[in-house]
Amino acid sequence: MQARIYLPTKNAMQSGKANSRRWVLDFEPEAIRRLDPLMGWTGTTDMNGEVRLTFESKEAAIAYCEKHRIPFEVQEPKPFPLKIKTYADNFRFDKVR
């Protein structure tokens, strides 16, 4: 049972960064998904794939894994470059088109 700790990216449908400030702990799948021949649904016997835990900090998530002896991997977020723009930049005379 391998865990992955990461900071989720912001939702593409919104401009804000809500729900992207808390660290998430997900478990890697242990069993493959199988197709139900009658209904066509997919199912699995791995219930840890349904578990998603959130933490206030990366250290809290690591402490949880160490306390429960869960092997984990931390994925650090990539730095996000800020592009500071103003509305007046749309009407500049020296604007490159």
Beta strands, then each sheet from edge to edge (+ up, - down):
strand 1: 3-6
strand 2: 23-27
strand 3: 34-35
strand 4: 42-43
strand 5: 52-55
strand 6: 72-75
sheet 1: 5+ 2- 1+ 6+
sheet 2: 3+ 4-
end
